[in-house]
Amino acid sequence: MQICSKLLLKQISNFKGKICSSFRYYQNVCTAGYSSAWWQWSQWEKNIDWMALNGINLALAFHAQEAIWEKVYMKFNLTKEEARLHFGGPAFLPWSRMGNIQGWGGPLSDSWHTHTIELQHLILNRMRELGIIPVLPAFAGHVPRDFIRIFPNAHVINIKQWNNFEDEYCCPYMLDPTDPLFQTVGQDFLKMYIDEFGTSNIYNCDSFNENDPHRGDPEYLSNTGKAIFKAMSSVDPNAIWLMQGWLFVHSADFWTMERVKAFVTSVPIGRMIVLDLQSEQFPQYEKFQSYFGQPFIWCMLHNFGGTLGMFGSSGIINERVFAARQINGSTMIGTGLTPEGINQNYVIYDLMSEMSYRQKPVDINAWFVNYAVRRYGFANDCIKIAWQKLGNTIYNYSGVANIRGQYVITKRPSLHIKPWYWYDLKSFLLIWGNFIKADNETTRSNLFKHDIVDITRQALQLTADFIYNDIKEGYKLKNITHLQSASLQLLELYNDLEEILSSCKDFLLGVWLNDARILAPTDDEQLLENYEFNARNQITLWGPNGEIVDYANKQWSGVVHDYFRPRWVIFLKELENAVNNHNEINERRIRQMIFNEVELPFSYSRKLYPTEAKGDSIQIAIKLYNKWQKIWKNNV
């Protein structure tokens, strides 16, 4: 049952440090790049309805801010071109919004602005209709470099380089929040945004995402927080500032106890909500004494970059959400889902969603068994056991290592990759086998067909790790026969991975690219090319020179065949040549070859890919299970 927006806002504005579970938050600012960059209304409508059905009542709604910013900057006499040099392309907007980069993937077009304005109205109408509070953008301080042409005396800070982006695309200016001009710019933006879209009184603002303040004295940080909030509250007296707490995780050395306290308590208690963004691995609420009285939301981040790979922390979720509510002085007001990318590991989001309204931990074994029945409508004993084992193994990670989808099969080839597992591989082999044994009633479910593709994808991902170790051994021993045999196995595995992924629409590169193409006007070939480039570059090089290469990699049909596999073809050939010629490989030279011959051409390619699946997922999975049994039995 949805709680109306006004009641929720009243509750938070009257917050006196009393714990509650009224808020169920959804989205990460990066999701708009990694997952929903190309969505049209039909996809958004389905997503918003999913939010409502899962009890979400607070969600990010960030569309069209660039369209409004362009009007603001032109009002200040910047040109349209100067404004557009600042904005990133559609797939990179989150990071230009947070001041990490400028202009990469751009410029934006008039048609893009029209699209996002129309879409934002539809999104907000639907959210409000269903009682979901939209979180709107506010001014974080990041401005175009040409800003100083108009305001030469403004106190701006040149933001430090982020992830080695070159000067053309890094380091926009940060207008110091303590400069009086900050109020003028921030208030003008918010007024114009509210005039267009209305308001729900909650605003997101992340001024220091992976970007430290240029000063660390508590007085400055306090004045900075006051100024950021003033730019909101001067326009909307009922404003509440919602802030992602990622800065406290990413820059732990900078954000000391004293500094955090100065920053978050600069805003009246109850007028800031901190998203404790990755509570399942790096909780900050205990470290910072429940944010010194400010309300916080316990969030599960879970995913980085929208990568694939089965992973989750069911045990932690099932315990620490409840424990956080019981901490003395806790100011927890709800739970949140904050993945960078969605459409993966659905079970772990289903479990986390339940934590918002449950009063005590669930029986995890029973929960995973029941999940199998709910998901497929029917599940025989093999599938129930498989899901129970998944809950106890692959979905029960409890460590602190960063899981970012960087596996042998998706990483740039190297002799220095370190495969690792947090779960028992014999158990996973049994799980895969149980999926293969599912009865006909279960296999009729489309969700089962999706899952058997995902399970088989995971199995081949692991198989590649086994083969990789054989490749390294063959090279180390200078055994050309062993090396060639293992190399052929790996390339054959890529072919098999391509086949199983192509059998399910959810794992097709063509769908992602086609969604990007559809948004470009049919008569604008240049824009069409740019959108395709955005879509391809983000999931591969992530930057002009591979600044964040493979961070958002996708195990999709098309990517496997034309990107992952060709990289290994080059690398394996170089290994073979080195053994034959009795010398060592030059990995730096090989990386450059791979960049020039595979990665860069893939970003700029215009090749079309299927948008419909082909083949029988279940039969392909059975075939591959039988085919790769021997290598599994030799390694686990």
C-alpha positions in Angstrom: 0.0 0.0 0.0 1.4 3.4 -1.0 1.7 6.1 1.6 0.8 9.5 0.1 3.7 11.9 -0.7 2.4 14.6 1.6 2.3 12.3 4.6 5.8 11.1 3.9 7.1 14.6 3.5 5.4 15.8 6.7 7.0 12.9 8.5 10.5 13.6 7.3 10.2 17.4 7.8 9.1 16.7 11.4 11.9 14.2 11.9 13.2 14.3 15.5 15.6 11.4 15.4 13.0 8.7 15.7 13.6 5.6 13.7 11.0 4.6 11.1 10.8 2.5 7.9 8.6 4.8 5.8 10.9 5.3 2.9 11.7 2.8 0.2 14.2 4.4 -2.2 15.2 3.4 -5.7 18.0 4.2 -8.1 21.5 5.4 -8.3 22.5 8.5 -10.3 24.5 6.2 -12.5 21.6 4.1 -13.5 20.5 6.7 -16.0 23.7 6.0 -17.9 24.2 2.3 -17.5 20.7 1.0 -17.9 18.0 3.6 -18.8 19.9 6.0 -21.1 17.8 5.0 -24.2 14.5 4.2 -22.5 11.3 5.6 -24.0 8.0 6.0 -22.2 6.9 2.4 -22.6 10.0 1.2 -20.7 9.7 3.9 -18.1 6.0 3.2 -17.5 6.8 -0.5 -16.9 9.6 0.4 -14.6 7.5 2.9 -12.6 4.7 0.3 -12.2 7.3 -2.2 -11.0 8.4 0.4 -8.4 4.9 0.8 -7.1 4.3 -3.0 -7.0 7.4 -3.4 -4.9 6.6 -0.6 -2.5 9.0 2.0 -3.8 7.8 5.4 -2.7 10.9 7.6 -3.3 12.8 7.5 -6.6 15.2 9.6 -8.6 13.7 11.5 -11.5 16.6 13.3 -13.2 15.5 13.8 -16.8 15.7 17.0 -18.8 18.0 18.9 -16.4 20.4 19.6 -19.3 17.6 21.2 -21.3 16.9 23.5 -18.3 20.6 24.2 -17.7 21.0 25.2 -21.3 18.3 27.9 -20.9 20.0 29.0 -17.6 23.4 29.3 -19.2 22.0 31.2 -22.2 20.2 33.5 -19.8 23.7 34.3 -18.4 24.9 35.0 -21.9 26.8 31.8 -22.5 26.2 30.5 -26.1 24.4 27.3 -26.8 27.7 25.8 -28.1 29.5 26.7 -24.9 26.8 25.0 -22.8 26.9 21.9 -24.9 30.6 21.5 -24.7 29.9 21.0 -21.0 27.3 18.3 -21.2 28.2 14.6 -21.8 26.5 12.4 -24.4 23.4 10.5 -23.5 25.3 7.5 -22.1 27.6 9.6 -20.0 25.3 12.3 -18.5 25.6 11.0 -14.9 29.3 11.8 -14.8 29.0 15.2 -16.3 26.3 16.0 -13.8 28.6 15.1 -11.0 31.5 17.1 -12.4 33.7 14.1 -13.2 34.0 14.7 -16.9 32.8 17.3 -19.5 31.6 16.9 -23.1 32.6 13.2 -23.6 30.1 11.6 -26.0 28.4 14.9 -26.7 27.1 17.3 -27.8 23.4 17.0 -27.0 20.9 18.0 -29.6 17.6 20.0 -29.7 15.8 16.7 -30.3 17.4 15.1 -27.2 16.2 18.0 -25.1 12.7 17.8 -26.5 12.7 14.0 -25.8 13.8 14.4 -22.2 11.4 17.2 -21.4 8.4 15.2 -22.8 9.6 12.1 -21.0 10.1 13.8 -17.7 6.5 15.0 -17.7 5.3 11.5 -18.3 7.6 10.0 -15.6 6.6 12.6 -13.0 2.9 12.3 -13.7 3.0 8.5 -13.4 5.1 8.6 -10.2 2.8 11.2 -8.6 -0.2 9.2 -9.6 1.1 6.2 -7.8 2.2 8.0 -4.7 6.0 7.8 -5.5 7.9 10.9 -4.5 10.2 12.0 -7.3 13.6 13.2 -6.3 14.6 16.1 -8.6 18.0 17.6 -9.4 19.5 20.7 -7.7 22.6 22.7 -8.4 25.8 20.9 -7.3 28.2 23.6 -8.4 29.6 22.3 -11.6 29.7 24.8 -14.5 31.1 25.0 -18.0 34.7 26.2 -18.4 33.4 29.1 -20.4 31.5 30.3 -17.3 34.5 32.5 -16.5 34.1 34.3 -19.8 31.0 35.9 -18.4 32.0 35.9 -14.7 35.8 36.4 -14.7 35.8 37.2 -11.0 33.8 34.1 -9.9 35.5 31.9 -7.4 35.8 28.7 -9.4 37.9 25.6 -8.7 39.4 23.5 -11.5 38.2 20.0 -10.5 41.0 17.4 -10.4 41.4 14.9 -13.2 39.1 11.9 -12.9 40.3 8.4 -14.1 43.0 9.9 -16.3 40.6 11.7 -18.8 42.6 14.0 -21.0 42.1 17.8 -20.6 39.5 18.1 -23.3 37.1 15.9 -21.4 38.1 16.3 -17.8 38.1 18.9 -15.1 35.1 21.2 -15.4 34.9 24.1 -13.1 33.3 24.0 -9.7 31.7 27.3 -8.6 32.6 27.5 -4.9 29.3 27.2 -3.0 30.5 30.0 -0.7 30.6 32.5 -3.6 27.4 34.6 -3.7 27.1 33.8 -7.4 26.3 30.1 -6.4 23.0 31.3 -5.0 22.1 33.2 -8.2 22.9 30.2 -10.5 21.4 27.5 -8.2 18.2 29.4 -7.6 17.7 30.3 -11.2 18.1 26.7 -12.2 15.7 25.4 -9.5 13.1 28.0 -10.3 13.2 27.2 -14.0 13.0 23.5 -13.3 10.1 23.8 -10.9 8.3 26.1 -13.3 8.5 23.3 -15.9 7.9 20.2 -13.8 6.5 21.2 -10.4 8.1 19.9 -7.3 7.9 17.2 -4.6 10.3 19.0 -2.3 13.1 16.5 -2.3 16.3 17.3 -4.3 19.4 15.3 -5.0 22.7 17.1 -5.0 26.2 15.4 -5.1 28.8 18.1 -5.2 31.8 15.9 -4.3 31.3 12.5 -6.0 34.8 11.1 -6.3 35.9 14.7 -6.1 37.1 16.1 -2.8 36.5 19.7 -1.7 39.5 21.9 -2.3 39.6 22.8 1.5 39.1 20.5 4.5 38.7 22.8 7.4 35.4 22.1 9.2 34.2 25.7 9.0 34.5 25.8 5.2 32.7 22.4 4.9 29.9 23.7 7.1 29.6 26.9 5.1 29.6 24.8 1.9 26.8 22.6 3.1 24.8 25.6 4.2 25.2 27.3 0.8 24.2 24.2 -1.2 21.1 23.8 0.9 20.3 27.6 0.8 20.2 27.4 -3.0 17.4 24.9 -2.6 15.5 26.3 0.4 15.5 29.8 -0.9 13.4 28.6 -3.8 11.5 25.9 -2.0 11.1 26.6 1.8 10.1 22.9 2.2 13.2 21.6 0.5 14.9 18.4 1.7 18.4 17.6 0.4 19.0 13.9 -0.5 22.6 13.1 -0.8 24.4 9.9 -2.0 26.8 8.9 0.7 29.3 7.4 -1.8 31.8 10.2 -1.1 32.4 8.9 2.4 33.2 5.5 1.0 35.3 6.5 -2.0 37.3 9.3 -0.2 37.5 7.8 3.3 40.9 9.4 4.0 39.5 12.9 3.3 36.1 12.5 5.1 37.2 12.2 8.7 34.7 12.2 11.6 35.1 15.9 12.1 34.7 16.8 8.5 31.6 14.7 8.0 30.0 16.1 11.1 30.6 19.6 9.9 29.2 18.9 6.5 26.0 17.0 7.3 25.0 19.0 10.4 25.3 22.3 8.4 21.7 21.5 7.4 18.8 21.5 9.9 18.1 18.0 11.2 15.5 16.3 9.1 16.3 18.5 6.0 18.9 16.2 4.7 18.6 12.5 3.9 21.9 10.5 3.5 21.8 7.5 1.3 24.2 5.1 3.0 24.9 3.9 -0.5 26.6 0.5 -0.1 25.4 -0.7 3.3 25.8 -4.3 2.5 29.6 -4.0 2.1 30.8 -0.6 3.3 28.2 0.8 5.8 29.0 4.2 7.1 26.2 4.9 9.5 27.9 3.3 12.5 31.2 5.0 11.8 29.5 8.4 11.6 27.1 7.9 14.5 24.0 7.7 12.4 25.2 10.8 10.5 25.1 12.8 13.7 21.3 12.9 13.8 20.5 13.3 10.1 18.2 10.6 8.8 19.7 7.9 6.5 18.5 5.1 4.3 20.1 1.7 4.4 20.9 1.0 0.8 22.1 -2.1 -1.2 24.3 -1.0 -4.1 25.2 -4.5 -5.3 26.1 -3.7 -8.9 28.7 -1.6 -10.6 28.5 -0.6 -14.2 25.5 -2.9 -15.1 27.9 -5.8 -15.5 26.7 -9.4 -15.5 27.9 -12.1 -13.1 25.8 -13.9 -10.4 26.4 -12.3 -7.1 24.7 -11.2 -3.9 24.9 -10.9 -0.1 21.6 -12.5 1.1 22.9 -13.3 4.6 24.1 -9.7 5.2 20.8 -8.2 3.8 18.8 -10.6 6.0 20.6 -9.5 9.2 22.1 -6.0 9.0 18.9 -4.2 7.9 17.3 -5.2 11.1 20.4 -4.7 13.2 20.7 -1.1 11.8 17.3 -0.3 13.1 18.2 -1.4 16.6 21.5 0.5 17.0 21.3 3.0 19.9 20.4 6.4 18.4 19.8 5.0 15.0 18.3 7.5 12.5 17.5 5.0 9.8 14.2 5.9 8.0 14.0 3.2 5.4 15.7 1.0 2.9 16.9 1.5 -0.7 18.0 -0.2 -3.9 20.9 1.8 -5.4 22.5 -0.3 -8.2 24.6 1.4 -10.9 23.0 -0.9 -13.4 19.8 -3.1 -13.3 18.5 -6.1 -15.2 20.6 -8.7 -13.5 20.5 -10.9 -10.3 16.8 -10.3 -9.9 16.5 -12.5 -6.8 18.7 -10.3 -4.7 16.6 -7.2 -5.4 13.5 -9.2 -4.6 14.9 -10.2 -1.3 16.1 -6.7 -0.4 12.7 -5.2 -1.3 11.1 -7.4 1.3 13.4 -6.1 4.0 11.6 -2.8 4.0 8.5 -4.2 5.6 9.6 -7.3 7.4 10.0 -7.1 11.2 12.6 -9.9 11.5 15.0 -11.9 9.3 13.5 -14.6 7.0 14.4 -18.2 6.9 16.8 -17.9 4.0 16.5 -21.6 2.9 12.7 -21.5 2.8 12.8 -18.1 1.2 14.9 -19.2 -1.8 12.8 -22.3 -2.2 9.6 -20.2 -2.3 11.2 -17.8 -4.7 11.7 -20.6 -7.2 8.0 -21.4 -7.1 7.0 -17.7 -7.3 9.3 -17.0 -10.2 8.3 -19.9 -12.4 4.7 -20.7 -11.2 5.9 -24.2 -10.5 9.2 -25.7 -9.5 10.1 -29.4 -9.1 12.5 -30.6 -6.3 15.6 -30.2 -8.5 14.9 -26.5 -9.0 14.0 -25.9 -5.4 17.2 -27.5 -4.3 19.1 -25.5 -6.9 17.7 -22.2 -5.6 18.3 -23.1 -2.0 22.0 -23.9 -2.9 22.2 -20.6 -4.8 21.1 -18.8 -1.7 23.7 -20.5 0.4 26.6 -20.1 -2.0 26.8 -17.6 -4.9 24.2 -15.3 -3.3 25.7 -15.4 0.1 28.9 -13.3 -0.3 30.1 -11.7 3.0 33.5 -10.2 2.1 34.6 -6.6 1.3 36.4 -7.1 -2.0 34.9 -5.0 -4.8 32.9 -7.1 -7.2 32.8 -5.2 -10.5 32.2 -7.9 -13.2 35.9 -8.1 -14.0 36.3 -11.7 -15.0 38.8 -13.5 -17.3 36.3 -13.8 -20.0 35.5 -10.0 -20.0 38.9 -8.5 -19.1 41.6 -7.3 -21.5 43.8 -10.3 -22.0 46.8 -10.5 -19.7 49.0 -13.0 -17.9 48.2 -11.3 -14.6 44.5 -11.9 -14.1 43.6 -13.5 -10.8 40.4 -15.6 -10.9 38.7 -16.0 -7.5 35.5 -17.5 -6.1 33.7 -16.9 -2.8 31.6 -20.1 -3.3 32.1 -23.8 -3.7 32.5 -24.7 -7.3 31.3 -28.3 -6.8 28.1 -26.9 -5.4 27.7 -24.7 -8.5 28.2 -27.6 -10.8 25.3 -29.4 -9.0 23.2 -26.3 -9.3 23.8 -26.1 -13.1 23.0 -29.8 -13.3 19.7 -29.4 -11.4 18.7 -26.6 -13.9 19.4 -29.0 -16.7 17.2 -31.6 -15.1 14.1 -29.3 -14.7 10.8 -30.9 -15.7 8.7 -29.8 -18.6 6.2 -27.8 -16.4 9.0 -25.6 -15.1 10.8 -25.2 -18.4 7.7 -23.7 -20.0 8.3 -20.5 -18.0 10.0 -17.7 -19.9 11.7 -16.6 -16.7 13.2 -20.1 -16.4 14.5 -19.8 -19.9 16.1 -16.5 -19.0 17.6 -18.1 -15.9 19.0 -21.2 -17.5 20.8 -18.9 -20.0 22.2 -16.9 -17.1 23.3 -20.1 -15.2 25.0 -21.4 -18.3 26.6 -18.1 -18.9 28.0 -18.2 -15.4 29.2 -21.7 -15.9 31.1 -20.8 -19.0 32.5 -17.7 -17.3 33.9 -20.1 -14.7 35.1 -22.6 -17.3 37.1 -19.8 -18.9 38.9 -19.4 -15.6 40.0 -23.1 -15.7 41.2 -22.8 -19.3 43.0 -19.5 -18.6 45.1 -21.3 -15.9 46.0 -24.0 -18.5 47.0 -21.2 -20.9 49.3 -19.6 -18.3 50.8 -23.0 -17.5 51.5 -23.8 -21.2 53.2 -20.5 -21.7 55.2 -20.7 -18.5 56.4 -24.2 -19.4 57.0 -23.2 -23.0 54.9 -26.2 -24.0 53.5 -25.2 -27.4 51.2 -28.2 -27.6 49.6 -27.5 -24.2 49.3 -23.8 -25.0 47.7 -24.4 -28.4 45.2 -26.9 -27.0 44.1 -24.6 -24.2 43.9 -21.6 -26.6 41.6 -23.5 -29.0 39.5 -24.5 -26.0 39.1 -20.8 -24.9 38.1 -19.6 -28.4 35.6 -22.5 -28.7 34.2 -21.5 -25.4 33.6 -18.0 -26.6 31.7 -19.5 -29.6 29.5 -21.5 -27.1 28.9 -18.4 -24.9 27.8 -16.5 -28.0 25.4 -19.2 -28.9 23.7 -19.5 -25.5 23.4 -15.7 -25.1 21.9 -15.3 -28.5 19.1 -17.6 -27.5 17.5 -15.0 -25.1 16.5 -11.4 -26.0 17.7 -10.2 -22.6 21.3 -10.9 -23.6 21.5 -9.2 -27.0 23.7 -6.3 -27.9 21.3 -5.5 -30.7 18.6 -4.5 -28.3 20.8 -1.9 -26.6 22.0 -0.5 -29.9 18.6 -0.4 -31.4 17.2 1.5 -28.5 19.9 4.1 -29.0 19.2 4.3 -32.8 15.5 4.7 -32.3 16.0 7.9 -30.3 17.9 9.6 -33.2 15.7 11.5 -35.8 15.6 9.4 -39.0 17.0 12.3 -41.1 20.0 13.0 -38.8 22.7 10.5 -39.7 25.3 12.3 -37.6 23.2 12.1 -34.5 22.4 8.4 -35.2 26.1 7.7 -35.4 26.8 9.6 -32.2 24.1 7.7 -30.3 25.5 4.3 -31.5 29.0 5.4 -30.5 27.8 6.4 -27.0 26.1 3.0 -26.6 29.2 1.0 -27.8 31.9 3.1 -26.1 30.2 3.0 -22.7 30.2 -0.8 -22.5 33.7 -1.2 -23.8 36.4 1.5 -23.7 34.4 4.0 -21.5 36.4 7.0 -22.8 38.5 8.0 -25.8 41.5 6.0 -24.7 40.0 3.3 -22.5 40.1 5.4 -19.3 37.7 3.0 -17.6 38.0 0.1 -20.0 35.5 -2.8 -19.4 34.1 -1.2 -16.3 30.6 -1.5 -17.7 31.3 -4.6 -19.8 28.3 -6.7 -20.9 28.2 -10.4 -21.5 25.9 -10.1 -24.5 25.7 -11.8 -27.8 27.5 -9.6 -30.2 29.9 -8.2 -27.7 31.3 -11.7 -27.1 31.7 -12.4 -30.8 33.1 -9.1 -32.0 34.9 -7.7 -28.9 35.9 -10.2 -26.2 36.9 -13.1 -28.5 38.9 -11.0 -31.0 41.0 -9.6 -28.2 42.0 -13.0 -27.0 42.7 -14.1 -30.6 45.4 -11.5 -30.8 46.8 -12.2 -27.3 46.9 -16.0 -27.8 48.6 -15.6 -31.1 51.3 -13.5 -29.5 51.8 -16.1 -26.8 52.2 -18.8 -29.4 54.7 -16.7 -31.3 56.7 -16.0 -28.1 57.0 -19.6 -27.3 57.9 -20.6 -30.9 60.6 -17.8 -31.0 61.9 -18.4 -27.5 61.2 -14.9 -26.2 58.8 -13.2 -23.8 55.7 -11.2 -24.8 55.4 -7.5 -24.5 52.0 -6.9 -22.9 52.1 -3.2 -23.4 52.6 -3.6 -27.1 49.8 -6.2 -27.2 47.4 -3.9 -25.3 48.1 -1.3 -28.0 47.4 -3.8 -30.7 44.2 -4.8 -29.1 43.1 -1.2 -28.7 43.9 -0.3 -32.4 42.6 -3.5 -33.9 39.6 -4.4 -31.8 38.5 -2.0 -29.1 38.6 1.3 -31.0 37.1 -0.1 -34.2 34.2 -1.7 -32.1 33.3 1.7 -30.6 33.0 3.3 -34.1 31.5 0.3 -35.9 28.0 0.6 -37.5 27.4 -3.1 -37.7 23.8 -4.1 -37.0 23.0 -6.9 -34.6 19.9 -9.1 -34.2 17.2 -7.8 -31.8 15.4 -11.2 -31.7 16.7 -14.3 -30.1 17.5 -17.5 -32.0 17.7 -21.1 -30.9 16.3 -23.1 -28.1 17.9 -21.9 -24.8 17.2 -25.1 -22.9 18.5 -27.5 -25.6 21.6 -25.3 -26.0 22.2 -25.3 -22.3 21.9 -29.1 -22.1 24.4 -29.5 -25.0 26.9 -27.2 -23.3 26.5 -28.8 -19.9 27.3 -32.2 -21.5 30.2 -30.8 -23.5 32.1 -29.1 -20.7 31.6 -31.7 -18.0 35.1 -33.1 -18.4 37.0 -29.9 -17.8 34.8 -29.2 -14.7 35.5 -32.6 -13.3 39.3 -32.1 -13.8 39.2 -28.7 -12.0 36.8 -29.1 -9.0 
